[in-house]
Amino acid sequence: MPTVKRTPGPAAQHAFRLGMLAAVVGGLTVLAALYLHGVLTTATALYVLFALFPVYLVFAASALSVWLGYDKDVTDLRPVYR
């Protein structure tokens, strides 16, 4: 029996936007809390902010996209003809 392919709708788009906003706010809150409690120095906090935080956001976006049905697999590929 073939599986039914469904495309994500407006609710998934809203959930993705909300999830990314939550990831940004949560990540920056943790970073600020660690800096204010003295766990991170200024140089380390800047390194985390500019080098590691974007990588964290990519992983968060990847996890949300798979969870909400934005992921693609081999069955979504089409042959290209010239």
Contacts in CASP RR format, 6 or more apart in sequence:
PFRMAT RR
TARGET T0000
AUTHOR 0000-0000-0000
METHOD contacts of the structure
MODEL  1
MPTVKRTPGPAAQHAFRLGMLAAVVGGLTVLAALYLHGVLTTATALYVLF
ALFPVYLVFAASALSVWLGYDKDVTDLRPVYR
5 75 0 8 1.000
5 76 0 8 1.000
8 68 0 8 1.000
8 69 0 8 1.000
8 70 0 8 1.000
12 68 0 8 1.000
12 69 0 8 1.000
12 70 0 8 1.000
15 64 0 8 1.000
15 68 0 8 1.000
16 61 0 8 1.000
16 64 0 8 1.000
16 65 0 8 1.000
16 68 0 8 1.000
16 70 0 8 1.000
19 60 0 8 1.000
19 64 0 8 1.000
20 57 0 8 1.000
20 60 0 8 1.000
20 61 0 8 1.000
20 64 0 8 1.000
23 56 0 8 1.000
23 57 0 8 1.000
23 60 0 8 1.000
23 61 0 8 1.000
23 64 0 8 1.000
24 57 0 8 1.000
27 53 0 8 1.000
27 56 0 8 1.000
28 53 0 8 1.000
31 40 0 8 1.000
31 45 0 8 1.000
31 48 0 8 1.000
31 49 0 8 1.000
31 53 0 8 1.000
34 40 0 8 1.000
34 45 0 8 1.000
35 42 0 8 1.000
35 45 0 8 1.000
40 48 0 8 1.000
65 71 0 8 1.000
END
